[in-house]
Amino acid sequence: MTSSDRREARFRRRKAAREAKRNERLSPCDDFGRVADLDSLCRSFNDCKKGVSWKESVQRFEANALCGIVELRRRLLAGESARRGFVEFTLRERGKVRRIKSVHITERIAQKSLCDNALAPILYNPLIHDNGASVKGKGIHFALRRLVSHMARFYRERGSNNVYALQIDFSKYFDNVDHGILFGLIEKRVRDPRIIALARDFVGAFGDGVSLGMGSQVSQVCAIFYPNRLDHFIKETLRIRYYGQYNEGLPLE
């Protein structure tokens, strides 16, 4: 066996070990039963009502919350749609006009359980470290700290602050996400067909094969994961070390 063969063998062993460790850590999340679990749905409702418990729709649901959650669980286990339609409104923020599609409290509970217990743990796992786009424990302050760290490292290596920053923005990003490409990527990570079917049901409501809706948690999770291949290409193939991503999080009404 040549030295190159030994290096290739070591690489394959390490890759297999990493994959096995990843599968062991994430396999509990790839289970629809965890999404439809009564405790998971109750926790999701408690999280969903934070900051919006003054709303009439939330109070009306909370008045008979247990029955509503049990019925939602029955529909999920039966493969029935959990969608309840949208409340649409326009949000003007820092010069941008955004069309928000807010979902009913029942649907938000189902989306939150889906995202928190399955999609987010699985789809956020392969993200680059410098992706601070609404990931738990990250955000704008994380992105700013990484920017300062990159600038300091560049100065230490080059002994100069003669540098520029290139900012890239996706035009009408949410409006142009292709559902076929998105779920082709998701299906490589998620194995439980019921999880994929539920995510398809939520995402499909926002457009005929294209676009994600602002104001929906499942849209936000998918939007963060969608450009992951581009991030890895920039970091690993182009070898652009001082690169990071930050997406503005939108309120989930």
Backbone hydrogen bonds, N-H to C=O, Kabsch-Sander energy under -0.5 kcal/mol:
donor,donor_aa,acceptor,acceptor_aa,energy
6,R,2,T,-2.1
7,R,3,S,-2.3
8,E,4,S,-2.2
9,A,5,D,-2.3
10,R,6,R,-2.5
11,F,7,R,-2.4
12,R,8,E,-2.3
13,R,9,A,-2.3
14,R,10,R,-2.6
15,K,11,F,-2.4
16,A,12,R,-2.4
17,A,13,R,-2.4
18,R,14,R,-2.5
19,E,15,K,-2.4
20,A,16,A,-2.4
21,K,17,A,-2.3
22,R,18,R,-2.4
23,N,19,E,-2.6
24,E,20,A,-2.2
25,R,21,K,-1.9
26,L,22,R,-2.6
27,S,23,N,-2.1
29,C,26,L,-1.4
30,D,26,L,-0.9
30,D,27,S,-0.7
31,D,29,C,-1.6
34,R,31,D,-1.1
35,V,31,D,-0.9
36,A,32,F,-2.4
41,L,37,D,-2.2
42,C,38,L,-2.3
43,R,39,D,-2.5
44,S,40,S,-2.2
45,F,41,L,-2.2
46,N,42,C,-2.2
47,D,43,R,-2.1
48,C,44,S,-2.6
49,K,45,F,-1.9
50,K,47,D,-0.9
52,V,49,K,-1.6
53,S,49,K,-0.7
55,K,52,V,-1.9
59,Q,55,K,-2.4
60,R,56,E,-2.7
61,F,57,S,-1.8
62,E,58,V,-2.7
63,A,59,Q,-1.6
64,N,61,F,-1.3
65,A,62,E,-1.4
68,G,64,N,-2.0
69,I,65,A,-2.7
70,V,66,L,-2.5
71,E,67,C,-2.3
72,L,68,G,-2.0
73,R,69,I,-2.5
74,R,70,V,-2.2
75,R,71,E,-2.1
76,L,72,L,-2.3
77,L,73,R,-2.6
78,A,74,R,-1.7
79,G,76,L,-1.1
80,E,75,R,-2.4
87,V,102,S,-2.7
88,E,86,F,-0.5
89,F,100,I,-2.0
91,L,98,R,-3.2
93,E,91,L,-0.6
93,E,96,K,-2.6
96,K,93,E,-2.0
98,R,91,L,-3.1
98,R,96,K,-0.6
100,I,89,F,-2.9
100,I,98,R,-0.8
101,K,214,M,-2.6
102,S,87,V,-2.6
102,S,100,I,-0.6
104,H,85,G,-0.8
108,R,104,H,-2.4
109,I,105,I,-1.9
110,A,106,T,-1.7
111,Q,107,E,-2.8
112,K,108,R,-2.6
113,S,109,I,-2.4
114,L,110,A,-2.3
115,C,111,Q,-2.9
116,D,112,K,-3.0
117,N,113,S,-1.8
118,A,114,L,-1.3
119,L,114,L,-2.1
120,A,115,C,-2.4
122,I,118,A,-1.8
123,L,119,L,-3.4
124,Y,120,A,-2.3
125,N,121,P,-0.5
127,L,124,Y,-1.2
131,N,128,I,-1.6
132,G,130,D,-0.9
132,G,245,Q,-2.8
134,S,132,G,-1.6
138,K,135,V,-2.6
143,A,139,G,-2.3
144,L,140,I,-2.2
145,R,141,H,-2.3
146,R,142,F,-2.4
147,L,143,A,-2.0
148,V,144,L,-2.3
149,S,145,R,-2.4
150,H,146,R,-2.6
151,M,147,L,-2.3
152,A,148,V,-2.5
153,R,149,S,-2.3
154,F,150,H,-2.4
155,Y,151,M,-2.1
156,R,152,A,-2.2
157,E,153,R,-2.1
158,R,154,F,-2.7
159,G,155,Y,-2.8
163,V,161,N,-1.9
167,Q,165,A,-0.6
168,I,166,L,-0.5
171,S,169,D,-0.5
173,Y,170,F,-0.9
176,N,172,K,-0.8
176,N,173,Y,-1.4
177,V,174,F,-0.8
179,H,177,V,-0.5
179,H,209,G,-2.4
180,G,209,G,-0.6
182,L,178,D,-2.6
183,F,179,H,-2.7
184,G,180,G,-1.5
185,L,181,I,-1.8
186,I,182,L,-2.2
187,E,183,F,-2.4
188,K,185,L,-0.7
189,R,186,I,-1.8
190,V,186,I,-3.0
195,I,192,D,-0.6
196,I,192,D,-1.6
197,A,193,P,-2.5
198,L,194,R,-2.1
199,A,195,I,-2.3
200,R,196,I,-2.7
201,D,197,A,-2.0
202,F,198,L,-1.9
203,V,199,A,-2.7
204,G,200,R,-2.9
205,A,201,D,-0.7
205,A,202,F,-0.6
206,F,203,V,-1.9
207,G,204,G,-0.9
209,G,207,G,-1.7
211,S,177,V,-2.5
212,L,174,F,-2.4
214,M,99,R,-0.6
216,S,213,G,-0.9
220,Q,216,S,-1.9
221,V,217,Q,-2.4
222,C,218,V,-2.1
223,A,219,S,-2.6
224,I,220,Q,-1.8
225,F,221,V,-1.8
226,Y,222,C,-2.4
228,N,225,F,-2.1
229,R,226,Y,-0.5
231,D,227,P,-2.1
232,H,228,N,-2.3
233,F,229,R,-2.2
234,I,230,L,-2.5
235,K,231,D,-2.3
236,E,232,H,-3.2
237,T,232,H,-0.7
237,T,233,F,-1.3
238,L,233,F,-2.5
240,I,234,I,-2.4
241,R,239,R,-1.1
243,Y,241,R,-1.9
245,Q,130,D,-2.3
253,E,251,P,-1.1
